[in-house]
Amino acid sequence: MGALTIPSGALDGVLGGAAAAGGMALISTTTLAGNTTISSIPQTYVNLQLNLFRVKNTSNFDFYAFPNGAVHSTDEFSNRATTGTMSFRQDDYIRFSGSTTVQANNQDNGWTFIIYNYTSTTAFKPFTIVGDYYNNGKFVVMTSGVIRDTSALTSLEIYGAGSSNSGTVQLYGVK
């Protein structure tokens, strides 16, 4: 049996290098401290993927994302929640925590948030969120929707009701 060889560049994206077509590259790792904005998002990828883990707050909280400094009281997103009843709703936020709040001081919460076509200046941006969180039992969240804005996404605020959020966010660019 011959030796295993890996073509040059095959592990780019996996090991933190440039992402090959269809691959991923780690853009940043951010520690949440209160409401946190990830800014200067590069415009060189097709999609963005955020992995959020060990997220908690010292009081029961809802957990949201606001693209491009969106005002927290305007309708900018459509969101279909599959937690609880299946219903279409229009909200002023992208909500990670389904139909209930996240229980205080529990760090068993995590989500993967993918934003498709985030650099487009002519189309809305579909998104999906999958994950789970704790509130007197585990809740699984599978949500999809669209960011109803034709501006390219350059920043993303991770917002929790309250100022004592903690956890980690890894931002990946997907080719």
C-alpha positions in Angstrom: 0.0 0.0 0.0 1.4 3.4 -1.0 1.9 6.4 1.3 -1.1 8.7 1.8 -0.5 12.1 0.1 -2.6 15.2 0.6 -2.7 17.6 -2.3 -1.3 21.1 -1.7 -3.9 23.4 -0.3 -6.4 20.6 0.6 -6.5 21.5 4.2 -6.8 25.3 3.7 -9.7 26.5 5.8 -9.5 23.5 8.0 -6.2 24.6 9.5 -7.0 28.3 9.5 -5.5 29.2 6.0 -7.3 30.5 3.0 -10.6 28.8 2.3 -10.8 26.6 -0.8 -14.0 26.7 -2.9 -16.7 25.2 -0.6 -14.3 25.4 2.4 -14.4 27.5 5.6 -11.9 29.9 7.1 -12.0 31.2 10.7 -12.3 35.0 10.6 -12.5 35.7 14.3 -13.1 34.4 17.8 -15.0 36.8 20.1 -15.7 36.5 23.8 -19.1 37.9 24.6 -19.1 40.6 27.2 -22.5 42.3 27.4 -23.8 43.2 24.0 -21.0 42.6 21.5 -20.6 43.9 18.0 -18.5 42.0 15.5 -17.5 44.6 13.0 -15.4 44.9 9.8 -16.7 41.6 8.4 -14.7 40.9 5.3 -16.6 40.8 2.0 -14.6 38.0 0.4 -16.8 35.0 1.2 -20.2 33.6 -0.1 -21.8 32.9 3.3 -21.0 33.5 7.0 -21.3 30.9 9.8 -21.3 31.9 13.4 -20.9 29.2 16.1 -22.0 30.5 19.5 -21.4 28.3 22.5 -21.4 28.4 26.3 -23.7 31.5 26.2 -25.2 32.7 29.4 -26.5 35.7 31.3 -27.0 36.3 35.1 -30.8 36.8 34.6 -33.3 35.0 32.3 -32.8 36.5 28.9 -33.8 36.4 25.2 -30.9 36.3 22.8 -30.8 38.1 19.5 -28.6 39.3 16.5 -28.9 42.7 14.8 -27.1 43.1 11.4 -25.4 46.3 10.4 -26.3 48.2 13.6 -30.1 47.7 13.0 -32.3 49.7 15.2 -33.7 47.4 17.8 -37.3 48.6 17.3 -37.8 48.5 13.5 -39.2 45.6 11.5 -36.2 44.4 9.4 -36.4 40.6 9.5 -38.8 37.8 8.7 -38.4 34.8 10.8 -40.1 31.4 10.8 -39.9 29.7 14.2 -40.2 25.9 14.5 -40.1 25.9 18.3 -43.6 25.4 19.6 -46.2 26.2 17.0 -45.3 26.5 13.4 -46.1 30.1 12.5 -44.7 32.8 10.3 -43.9 36.1 12.0 -42.2 39.3 11.3 -39.9 40.6 14.0 -37.5 43.4 14.7 -34.7 40.9 15.5 -33.2 37.5 14.8 -34.0 35.5 17.9 -31.9 32.6 18.9 -34.0 31.5 21.9 -37.2 30.4 20.2 -40.4 31.0 22.1 -39.0 31.1 25.7 -36.2 32.8 27.5 -32.9 31.3 28.3 -32.5 30.4 31.9 -30.1 32.4 34.0 -26.6 31.2 34.8 -26.8 28.1 32.6 -24.1 27.8 30.0 -25.4 24.8 28.2 -26.6 27.0 25.3 -25.3 27.0 21.8 -26.3 27.8 18.2 -25.0 27.8 14.7 -26.2 30.8 12.7 -25.6 30.8 8.9 -26.2 33.9 6.8 -26.3 33.2 3.0 -25.3 35.7 0.3 -24.3 38.2 3.0 -22.3 40.4 0.5 -25.2 41.1 -1.9 -26.2 44.7 -2.4 -29.3 43.7 -4.5 -30.9 40.8 -2.6 -32.2 39.9 0.9 -30.1 37.5 2.9 -31.6 34.2 4.0 -30.5 32.7 7.3 -30.8 29.5 9.3 -30.2 28.9 13.0 -30.0 25.6 14.7 -29.1 24.8 18.3 -30.4 24.4 21.8 -30.7 26.2 25.1 -31.9 25.5 28.6 -35.0 26.8 30.4 -36.1 24.2 33.0 -35.3 21.6 30.3 -33.6 21.6 26.9 -35.3 23.4 24.0 -34.1 22.7 20.4 -34.3 25.6 18.0 -34.5 25.3 14.2 -35.3 28.7 12.7 -35.0 30.2 9.3 -35.8 33.5 7.8 -34.5 36.4 5.8 -32.7 39.6 6.5 -34.9 42.0 4.5 -32.1 44.4 3.6 -30.1 44.8 0.4 -27.0 46.3 2.1 -24.0 44.0 2.4 -23.6 42.8 5.9 -20.5 44.4 7.5 -21.2 44.1 11.2 -23.4 42.0 13.5 -24.4 42.8 17.1 -24.9 39.9 19.4 -27.5 41.1 21.9 -28.9 39.5 25.1 -31.4 41.2 27.3 -29.2 42.4 30.1 -25.5 43.4 30.1 -23.9 40.3 31.6 -23.8 38.0 28.6 -20.9 35.7 28.3 -19.8 32.9 25.9 -17.8 32.6 22.7 -18.6 33.3 19.1 -16.5 32.0 16.2 -17.1 33.6 12.9 -16.3 31.6 9.7 -16.3 32.7 6.1 -17.6 30.1 3.7 -16.4 30.0 0.1 
